[in-house]
């Protein structure tokens, strides 16, 4: 009986995100050691800070997208919503002359509105998430550029009177404040996903939406809420993106969501839905960040960086497919 019980535990572990999280930890260690030996000045404090800097906006997006993927959905608009919301915030600062604090509220509000829009398309109108969010990607890409009149928007520099927001959310006397906010956002998302009704229904919808409906729960309303949560974290990503890059260029952002989706899958979140964890997602974010920073330290052309990151994404999806097959056999 004990042996059978142990076998069941092992099978459940393989079926869940646990094994892939272990693999993600191993990949993170191997990549860090590899680039430390073969990269140029990789094993330094400055490089470590660079890894953190490149993980912030990807991390915020990935946290929100984790909720969506667990429901069995996807969000292809997160990158353009992130940049587009930051662009509208820049218009509020440069053209509408809003105080910088109110501009940050505009960034959050814009991203949440796009989240509501995605939620209505997927939850209420029943559009496939892939098609719905692909449409939102183009809408956010174009509409935000129209508001900005296709003009690059700039945020105040770190040393200017309005640069306090960068010290608050990005970097203060060299201290990576972004890491603090990412950790706080992780804790908030973890509570939502693991300790609330929203989290339970998120997993339930991804596991068996039909059973959820038969139990009398309106899954459509909960899907809307999940996409709103995703929009909220895209807003956080937009603020940290503005703090990091200062200049926001119209017609950009598409493709950034792929890093976040890859991070989710690397961390064990199943594209089939019903399985995933935020701790795994954060591991995946750092795998992507170490890979990007490490390839730069080896002076590899950008084209080859994209190729290798694409290979990592394909391997992560392949691992997800293999895990799903093993789960069905179990």
Secondary structure, DSSP 8 states (H G I E B T S, - for coil): -HHHHHHHHHHHHHHSSHHHHHHHHHHHHHHHHHHHHHSSS-SSHHHHHHHHHHHHHHHHHHHHHHHHHHTT---S-HHHHHHHHHHHHHHHHHTS---HHHHHHHHHHHHHHHHHHHHIIIIIS---HHHHHHHHHHHHHHHHHHHTTT--EE---TTSGGGHHHHHHTEETTEEHHHHHHHHHHHHHHHHHHHSHHHHHHHHHHHHHHHHHHTT--HHHHHHHHHHHHHHHHHHHHHHHHHHHSEE-TT--TTHHHHHHHHHHHTT--TTSS---HHHHHHHHHHHHHHHHHHHHTT--HHHHHHHHHHHHHHHHHHHHHHHHHHHH-
